Amino acid sequence: MTKTVTGTYESATQIKNAKNDLIAIGIPQEQIFVDDENQQIKVMIADETEPEIEDILKQHDATSTSVTTS
C-alpha cells in the first residue's frame, strides 16, 4: 500500500531543506513532489518508511503534516 506524507511550510527554504534531507536518506526524487502554490512537499512512500519521513518533515518545522493512503 502506498501512502502520501504531506508537510506544509511557511517558506520555500524549509521545503528545499526537507527535500534535500529526504534525498539524502535515499528517497528517490521522483517520489517527492513540491507544491509551490500551497507551500507543501508530498512524499509517496511505502508503509514502513512513514515515521522516518514524518520525522524529517517535522525537523524542518512543518506547520502541519498529514498522511493519506491510496
N, CA, C and O atoms as a printed pandas DataFrame, in Angstrom:
     atom_number atom_name residue_name chain_id  residue_number  x_coord  y_coord  z_coord
0              1         N          MET        A               1    0.838   -1.172    0.000
1              2        CA          MET        A               1    0.000    0.000    0.000
2              3         C          MET        A               1    0.886    1.239    0.000
3              4         O          MET        A               1    1.913    1.278    0.678
4              5         N          THR        A               2    0.493    2.223   -0.744
5              6        CA          THR        A               2    1.260    3.456   -0.841
6              7         C          THR        A               2    0.606    4.543    0.001
7              8         O          THR        A               2   -0.618    4.671    0.041
8              9         N          LYS        A               3    1.441    5.313    0.666
9             10        CA          LYS        A               3    0.969    6.444    1.452
10            11         C          LYS        A               3    1.608    7.712    0.923
11            12         O          LYS        A               3    2.697    7.684    0.349
12            13         N          THR        A               4    0.920    8.819    1.124
13            14        CA          THR        A               4    1.467   10.126    0.798
14            15         C          THR        A               4    1.583   10.905    2.104
15            16         O          THR        A               4    0.591   11.126    2.799
16            17         N          VAL        A               5    2.795   11.315    2.425
17            18        CA          VAL        A               5    3.032   12.140    3.602
18            19         C          VAL        A               5    3.217   13.567    3.108
19            20         O          VAL        A               5    4.065   13.832    2.256
20            21         N          THR        A               6    2.420   14.484    3.648
21            22        CA          THR        A               6    2.447   15.873    3.212
22            23         C          THR        A               6    2.868   16.768    4.363
23            24         O          THR        A               6    2.366   16.646    5.481
24            25         N          GLY        A               7    3.799   17.670    4.073
25            26        CA          GLY        A               7    4.211   18.677    5.046
26            27         C          GLY        A               7    3.950   20.053    4.477
27            28         O          GLY        A               7    4.250   20.315    3.312
28            29         N          THR        A               8    3.395   20.931    5.287
29            30        CA          THR        A               8    3.114   22.306    4.876
30            31         C          THR        A               8    4.098   23.225    5.588
31            32         O          THR        A               8    4.358   23.078    6.782
32            33         N          TYR        A               9    4.636   24.170    4.836
33            34        CA          TYR        A               9    5.691   25.046    5.356
34            35         C          TYR        A               9    5.379   26.513    5.132
35            36         O          TYR        A               9    4.494   26.878    4.358
36            37         N          GLU        A              10    6.138   27.345    5.838
37            38        CA          GLU        A              10    5.989   28.790    5.704
38            39         C          GLU        A              10    6.947   29.372    4.673
39            40         O          GLU        A              10    6.751   30.499    4.217
40            41         N          SER        A              11    7.990   28.613    4.297
41            42        CA          SER        A              11    8.953   29.175    3.345
42            43         C          SER        A              11    9.462   28.128    2.367
43            44         O          SER        A              11    9.462   26.930    2.651
44            45         N          ALA        A              12    9.890   28.606    1.220
45            46        CA          ALA        A              12   10.468   27.735    0.197
46            47         C          ALA        A              12   11.789   27.140    0.670
47            48         O          ALA        A              12   12.151   26.036    0.264
48            49         N          THR        A              13   12.510   27.861    1.524
49            50        CA          THR        A              13   13.785   27.368    2.056
50            51         C          THR        A              13   13.559   26.117    2.903
51            52         O          THR        A              13   14.331   25.162    2.810
52            53         N          GLN        A              14   12.518   26.112    3.720
53            54        CA          GLN        A              14   12.210   24.944    4.533
54            55         C          GLN        A              14   11.904   23.741    3.635
55            56         O          GLN        A              14   12.348   22.626    3.909
56            57         N          ILE        A              15   11.149   23.974    2.572
57            58        CA          ILE        A              15   10.800   22.901    1.638
58            59         C          ILE        A              15   12.064   22.354    0.982
59            60         O          ILE        A              15   12.242   21.140    0.883
60            61         N          LYS        A              16   12.933   23.243    0.540
61            62        CA          LYS        A              16   14.174   22.822   -0.120
62            63         C          LYS        A              16   15.028   21.991    0.827
63            64         O          LYS        A              16   15.566   20.956    0.432
64            65         N          ASN        A              17   15.157   22.437    2.073
65            66        CA          ASN        A              17   15.966   21.705    3.052
66            67         C          ASN        A              17   15.369   20.339    3.366
67            68         O          ASN        A              17   16.099   19.356    3.490
68            69         N          ALA        A              18   14.049   20.272    3.495
69            70        CA          ALA        A              18   13.388   18.995    3.754
70            71         C          ALA        A              18   13.599   18.050    2.575
71            72         O          ALA        A              18   13.893   16.870    2.768
72            73         N          LYS        A              19   13.452   18.561    1.366
73            74        CA          LYS        A              19   13.648   17.738    0.168
74            75         C          LYS        A              19   15.075   17.195    0.116
75            76         O          LYS        A              19   15.286   16.018   -0.177
76            77         N          ASN        A              20   16.041   18.045    0.398
77            78        CA          ASN        A              20   17.444   17.603    0.394
78            79         C          ASN        A              20   17.680   16.484    1.411
79            80         O          ASN        A              20   18.401   15.529    1.123
80            81         N          ASP        A              21   17.081   16.597    2.591
81            82        CA          ASP        A              21   17.235   15.556    3.605
82            83         C          ASP        A              21   16.574   14.256    3.174
83            84         O          ASP        A              21   17.108   13.173    3.414
84            85         N          LEU        A              22   15.414   14.360    2.539
85            86        CA          LEU        A              22   14.719   13.164    2.052
86            87         C          LEU        A              22   15.562   12.438    1.005
87            88         O          LEU        A              22   15.665   11.211    1.018
88            89         N          ILE        A              23   16.153   13.197    0.112
89            90        CA          ILE        A              23   17.017   12.608   -0.916
90            91         C          ILE        A              23   18.248   11.973   -0.261
91            92         O          ILE        A              23   18.708   10.911   -0.681
92            93         N          ALA        A              24   18.773   12.635    0.769
93            94        CA          ALA        A              24   19.973   12.128    1.456
94            95         C          ALA        A              24   19.730   10.778    2.131
95            96         O          ALA        A              24   20.662    9.985    2.266
96            97         N          ILE        A              25   18.495   10.505    2.557
97            98        CA          ILE        A              25   18.224    9.208    3.189
98            99         C          ILE        A              25   17.797    8.151    2.176
99           100         O          ILE        A              25   17.483    7.018    2.543
100          101         N          GLY        A              26   17.788    8.531    0.893
101          102        CA          GLY        A              26   17.532    7.535   -0.139
102          103         C          GLY        A              26   16.155    7.554   -0.774
103          104         O          GLY        A              26   15.815    6.645   -1.531
104          105         N          ILE        A              27   15.352    8.574   -0.482
105          106        CA          ILE        A              27   14.048    8.681   -1.136
106          107         C          ILE        A              27   14.287    9.174   -2.562
107          108         O          ILE        A              27   14.881   10.235   -2.751
108          109         N          PRO        A              28   13.834    8.423   -3.568
109          110        CA          PRO        A              28   14.039    8.855   -4.957
110          111         C          PRO        A              28   13.321   10.174   -5.255
111          112         O          PRO        A              28   12.204   10.403   -4.791
112          113         N          GLN        A              29   13.973   11.030   -6.027
113          114        CA          GLN        A              29   13.400   12.341   -6.350
114          115         C          GLN        A              29   12.025   12.232   -6.997
115          116         O          GLN        A              29   11.180   13.108   -6.814
116          117         N          GLU        A              30   11.797   11.144   -7.763
117          118        CA          GLU        A              30   10.506   11.002   -8.429
118          119         C          GLU        A              30    9.368   10.674   -7.459
119          120         O          GLU        A              30    8.205   10.652   -7.861
120          121         N          GLN        A              31    9.686   10.423   -6.198
121          122        CA          GLN        A              31    8.671   10.193   -5.175
122          123         C          GLN        A              31    8.417   11.435   -4.334
123          124         O          GLN        A              31    7.600   11.406   -3.414
124          125         N          ILE        A              32    9.112   12.529   -4.644
125          126        CA          ILE        A              32    8.994   13.769   -3.884
126          127         C          ILE        A              32    8.384   14.835   -4.799
127          128         O          ILE        A              32    8.907   15.120   -5.877
128          129         N          PHE        A              33    7.281   15.410   -4.353
129          130        CA          PHE        A              33    6.591   16.431   -5.141
130          131         C          PHE        A              33    6.485   17.713   -4.341
131          132         O          PHE        A              33    6.039   17.705   -3.194
132          133         N          VAL        A              34    6.899   18.823   -4.954
133          134        CA          VAL        A              34    6.815   20.122   -4.303
134          135         C          VAL        A              34    5.659   20.893   -4.924
135          136         O          VAL        A              34    5.602   21.086   -6.139
136          137         N          ASP        A              35    4.740   21.329   -4.069
137          138        CA          ASP        A              35    3.591   22.140   -4.472
138          139         C          ASP        A              35    3.882   23.567   -4.017
139          140         O          ASP        A              35    3.581   23.947   -2.886
140          141         N          ASP        A              36    4.478   24.355   -4.927
141          142        CA          ASP        A              36    4.885   25.719   -4.575
142          143         C          ASP        A              36    3.698   26.602   -4.206
143          144         O          ASP        A              36    3.802   27.444   -3.315
144          145         N          GLU        A              37    2.588   26.416   -4.878
145          146        CA          GLU        A              37    1.412   27.261   -4.644
146          147         C          GLU        A              37    0.892   27.120   -3.213
147          148         O          GLU        A              37    0.510   28.110   -2.588
148          149         N          ASN        A              38    0.877   25.897   -2.700
149          150        CA          ASN        A              38    0.379   25.637   -1.341
150          151         C          ASN        A              38    1.495   25.486   -0.317
151          152         O          ASN        A              38    1.237   25.184    0.848
152          153         N          GLN        A              39    2.737   25.696   -0.752
153          154        CA          GLN        A              39    3.918   25.566    0.105
154          155         C          GLN        A              39    3.927   24.226    0.842
155          156         O          GLN        A              39    4.038   24.157    2.066
156          157         N          GLN        A              40    3.806   23.159    0.034
157          158        CA          GLN        A              40    3.786   21.814    0.583
158          159         C          GLN        A              40    4.803   20.938   -0.131
159          160         O          GLN        A              40    5.174   21.180   -1.280
160          161         N          ILE        A              41    5.239   19.910    0.591
161          162        CA          ILE        A              41    6.039   18.856   -0.009
162          163         C          ILE        A              41    5.279   17.558    0.245
163          164         O          ILE        A              41    4.799   17.311    1.351
164          165         N          LYS        A              42    5.179   16.734   -0.799
165          166        CA          LYS        A              42    4.442   15.475   -0.707
166          167         C          LYS        A              42    5.391   14.344   -1.075
167          168         O          LYS        A              42    6.103   14.411   -2.076
168          169         N          VAL        A              43    5.387   13.309   -0.248
169          170        CA          VAL        A              43    6.294   12.188   -0.438
170          171         C          VAL        A              43    5.469   10.907   -0.557
171          172         O          VAL        A              43    4.709   10.557    0.346
172          173         N          MET        A              44    5.630   10.217   -1.683
173          174        CA          MET        A              44    4.952    8.941   -1.908
174          175         C          MET        A              44    5.860    7.844   -1.355
175          176         O          MET        A              44    7.003    7.705   -1.789
176          177         N          ILE        A              45    5.352    7.063   -0.396
177          178        CA          ILE        A              45    6.184    6.087    0.297
178          179         C          ILE        A              45    5.445    4.782    0.556
179          180         O          ILE        A              45    4.226    4.693    0.411
180          181         N          ALA        A              46    6.214    3.778    0.940
181          182        CA          ALA        A              46    5.659    2.523    1.446
182          183         C          ALA        A              46    5.398    2.697    2.944
183          184         O          ALA        A              46    5.970    3.580    3.584
184          185         N          ASP        A              47    4.545    1.860    3.486
185          186        CA          ASP        A              47    4.142    1.983    4.901
186          187         C          ASP        A              47    5.305    2.066    5.882
187          188         O          ASP        A              47    5.282    2.876    6.808
188          189         N          GLU        A              48    6.311    1.239    5.683
189          190        CA          GLU        A              48    7.367    1.121    6.691
190          191         C          GLU        A              48    8.244    2.360    6.846
191          192         O          GLU        A              48    8.919    2.499    7.866
192          193         N          THR        A              49    8.254    3.258    5.872
193          194        CA          THR        A              49    9.107    4.444    5.976
194          195         C          THR        A              49    8.356    5.673    6.481
195          196         O          THR        A              49    8.953    6.739    6.632
196          197         N          GLU        A              50    7.071    5.541    6.740
197          198        CA          GLU        A              50    6.259    6.690    7.146
198          199         C          GLU        A              50    6.788    7.430    8.371
199          200         O          GLU        A              50    6.916    8.653    8.309
200          201         N          PRO        A              51    7.103    6.758    9.483
201          202        CA          PRO        A              51    7.585    7.506   10.654
202          203         C          PRO        A              51    8.864    8.303   10.379
203          204         O          PRO        A              51    9.010    9.431   10.848
204          205         N          GLU        A              52    9.772    7.722    9.631
205          206        CA          GLU        A              52   11.028    8.414    9.323
206          207         C          GLU        A              52   10.767    9.663    8.476
207          208         O          GLU        A              52   11.376   10.707    8.710
208          209         N          ILE        A              53    9.876    9.561    7.506
209          210        CA          ILE        A              53    9.559   10.708    6.649
210          211         C          ILE        A              53    8.897   11.800    7.467
211          212         O          ILE        A              53    9.257   12.971    7.338
212          213         N          GLU        A              54    7.939   11.441    8.304
213          214        CA          GLU        A              54    7.272   12.439    9.151
214          215         C          GLU        A              54    8.275   13.142   10.062
215          216         O          GLU        A              54    8.194   14.356   10.247
216          217         N          ASP        A              55    9.213   12.395   10.628
217          218        CA          ASP        A              55   10.239   12.999   11.483
218          219         C          ASP        A              55   11.048   14.050   10.730
219          220         O          ASP        A              55   11.303   15.134   11.255
220          221         N          ILE        A              56   11.450   13.730    9.502
221          222        CA          ILE        A              56   12.233   14.678    8.708
222          223         C          ILE        A              56   11.416   15.929    8.414
223          224         O          ILE        A              56   11.929   17.041    8.538
224          225         N          LEU        A              57   10.160   15.768    8.028
225          226        CA          LEU        A              57    9.330   16.932    7.733
226          227         C          LEU        A              57    9.166   17.809    8.967
227          228         O          LEU        A              57    9.197   19.036    8.867
228          229         N          LYS        A              58    8.991   17.187   10.126
229          230        CA          LYS        A              58    8.831   17.949   11.369
230          231         C          LYS        A              58   10.126   18.631   11.792
231          232         O          LYS        A              58   10.088   19.710   12.383
232          233         N          GLN        A              59   11.278   18.015   11.497
233          234        CA          GLN        A              59   12.569   18.632   11.827
234          235         C          GLN        A              59   12.741   19.966   11.117
235          236         O          GLN        A              59   13.483   20.831   11.583
236          237         N          HIS        A              60   12.068   20.132   10.007
237          238        CA          HIS        A              60   12.171   21.376    9.246
238          239         C          HIS        A              60   10.984   22.290    9.523
239          240         O          HIS        A              60   10.633   23.134    8.699
240          241         N          ASP        A              61   10.372   22.114   10.684
241          242        CA          ASP        A              61    9.316   22.980   11.204
242          243         C          ASP        A              61    8.077   23.054   10.319
243          244         O          ASP        A              61    7.559   24.140   10.057
244          245         N          ALA        A              62    7.609   21.903    9.861
245          246        CA          ALA        A              62    6.356   21.878    9.106
246          247         C          ALA        A              62    5.252   22.442   10.011
247          248         O          ALA        A              62    5.174   22.094   11.189
248          249         N          THR        A              63    4.410   23.305    9.461
249          250        CA          THR        A              63    3.302   23.840   10.250
250          251         C          THR        A              63    2.239   22.776   10.445
251          252         O          THR        A              63    1.468   22.830   11.404
252          253         N          SER        A              64    2.196   21.797    9.529
253          254        CA          SER        A              64    1.315   20.644    9.688
254          255         C          SER        A              64    1.827   19.495    8.839
255          256         O          SER        A              64    2.538   19.699    7.855
256          257         N          THR        A              65    1.457   18.282    9.233
257          258        CA          THR        A              65    1.762   17.102    8.436
258          259         C          THR        A              65    0.502   16.247    8.372
259          260         O          THR        A              65   -0.322   16.255    9.287
260          261         N          SER        A              66    0.371   15.514    7.279
261          262        CA          SER        A              66   -0.769   14.598    7.157
262          263         C          SER        A              66   -0.325   13.386    6.356
263          264         O          SER        A              66    0.647   13.441    5.602
264          265         N          VAL        A              67   -1.058   12.286    6.536
265          266        CA          VAL        A              67   -0.776   11.051    5.820
266          267         C          VAL        A              67   -2.074   10.562    5.179
267          268         O          VAL        A              67   -3.098   10.442    5.852
268          269         N          THR        A              68   -2.027   10.282    3.886
269          270        CA          THR        A              68   -3.181    9.722    3.204
270          271         C          THR        A              68   -2.766    8.394    2.574
271          272         O          THR        A              68   -1.611    8.204    2.193
272          273         N          THR        A              69   -3.716    7.496    2.476
273          274        CA          THR        A              69   -3.463    6.182    1.904
274          275         C          THR        A              69   -4.168    6.068    0.559
275          276         O          THR        A              69   -5.320    6.474    0.407
276          277         N          SER        A              70   -3.449    5.504   -0.421
277          278        CA          SER        A              70   -4.068    5.336   -1.725
278          279         C          SER        A              70   -4.011    3.892   -2.172
279          280         O          SER        A              70   -4.490    3.563   -3.258
